[in-house]
Amino acid sequence: MKRRIAALFVVIALVASGISIAAHHSFAAQYDRDKPITLKGSITRLEWANPHIYFYVDVADTKGATANWAIEGGAPSTLYRAGWRKDSAKVGDVVTVEGFLARDGSKLVNMQRALLADGRNLFVGNSSYYQKGR
């Protein structure tokens, strides 16, 4: 009985502290390295938060229809060390993204490279892929 009460207090403490207890995915579980993709479009939203940053890009297809793609990047600390800051890219900037498609067929890409229209290289390599050894 004492163990159950102690376990209950631990769970309550974790929930109260705000610590994320969600599982972290591996690259291979969510993305397919045999499906590289390059997208070019305008940034519509940026989310700079742990465990990974996301930004969203409106991309026109060959028929002119526009779709909003989610781009997953590395951890904010990893991107910061690579020289990318929160204000390095802004809503409305045109960006070319190279990455890998999600296995589930959604409009989600794991970013490997991001290049702004003015030639600035935002980032090369995503830690979730390259740390595993290519």
N, C-alpha and C positions, 0 to 999 in steps of 0.2 A: 504494500500500500504506500509505503514511504517513497518507493521508486516512482510510482505513478504520479504522486504529488510533485516530486522533484522534476519529472519529465514535463508535467503540465506547466510548471513555473518557467522552465527553460524555453518552451514553445512560446509562452506569453511574453517573455523577455525578448526573444528574437523578433516577434511580430511588433512589439512596442518600440524596439530600437530602429525599425525601418530597414534592417539588413535584408537584402534580396536573397531569397533562398531558392530562386528559380534555377533550373539546370542550365548549364551553358552548352551550346551545341558545338559540334566539330564541323570543320569545313565540309568534309566528305558526307556528313549526314544531311546537310541542307543544300549543298551546291554540287554541280557536276563539272569537273575540270575538263571533261570532253566536250563541253558546250560553251566555248568562249563567245563573247558578244562585245560589240562596240556600239555605244549609243551616243548620240549628240543631241543636246536640247537645252532648254532654259531651266534653271533651278527654280523650283516653286516653293520649297520649304527646306529648312535645315534643322536637325535635331542633334545637338552636341551634348550627349549624355552617355553614361556608362550603361551597359558594358561595351557598346559600339555606337558610333555615330551613324546617323542616317541622313541622307538628303534625297530629295525627290525631284525628278526631272521630267518635264513635258517633252515627249519625243514624237515627231510626226513619222508615220509609216509611208510606204511608197505610194499609197492612195491618198495621202494627205490627212488621214485621220490621226488625231493626237491621243496618246495614252500617257498616263502618269506612271513612271517607274520609280520604285524604291531602290536606293543604292545603299548597301551596307558597307561601312568602312571599319577600320580598326578601333581600338579603344582610344578615347580622347588623349590619354597620356602618350600613347604610341605615336599618334598623329602629331601631337605637339612637339615631341622629340624629333620628328621628321621635318619640322618646320611649318606645319599647317596650323594656323590659328583660327579661332572662331570666326574672325572677320576676313579670312583669306578668300572666301567665296561668299557671294551675297545672292539673295533672291533676285532673279532676272539675269544673272550671269549665264552666258552660254558655256557649256562644259562638254568635253568629250570624255566618256568613261569607257575604260576597257575592264572587263571582268568576266565572271562566270555566272550562268543562269542558275536559278533555283531549280531543284529537282522536281518540285511540285507543279511546275509550269506557270507559276505566278509571275508577275512583273516585278521580280526581285532579283537583284544582281549583287554579287560579292565583288566589291571594287578592288582592282589590282593597280589601276592607274587612272588619274584624273588630270586632265589638261584643260586650262581655261582658254578661251578664244584668243586672248592676248599673248598666248604662248607660255604663260606661267604653269609650271608643273606643280600641281597641288600635292600629289602623293604617288609614289610608286611602291607597290607591294603591300599586301594586307597580312598582318601578323598571323591571322587565323589560318592562312594557307601556307605562307613561306616558312613559318617556324616548324612545320611538319616535314620540311624537306621536299623539294620539288622533284 
